[in-house]
């Protein structure tokens, strides 16, 4: 009996260690994105805290992209572009990120046809887990400057869209 009580937990640890990692912590991502939307809907959001939360969402997305890149060679090129571009995305203006990432400009520069990718497949969903929070980050920074409430509305749209995308993972 003693051998059994030692072997079972050891075997379980080995199985869990060998199990593939989730490509994205969907539960954590959803919680943070949903919390942002709820706070914006309540109308009393701390914009600086929301900006920090978008940075955390981008980091979660990047980690998911790294894991997908490691597990799916067909996704590797797009995931590398997203990972390498994540910090740059946050420094873009809205027009730049729209053209470069939402419309696939960066992918096209590297010979990848954005329109050929499955809109709700793992590659686009992981890419969007970085692109949409980065866009929300830009919008919140812009809101700090001009207090245009339309930016807050667009933040909610960006996060609602990415929540839909990652629900397919």
Buried (B, 14 or more C-beta within 10 A) or exposed (E): EEEEEEEEEEEEEEEEEEEEEEBBBBEEBBEBBEBBBEBBEEEEBEBEEBBEBBBEBBEBBBBBBBBBBBEBEEBBBBBBBBBEBBEBBBEBEBEBBBBBBBEBBBBBEEEBEBEEBEEBBBBBBBBBBBBBBBBBBBBBBBBEEEEEEEBBEBBBBBBEBBBEBBEEB
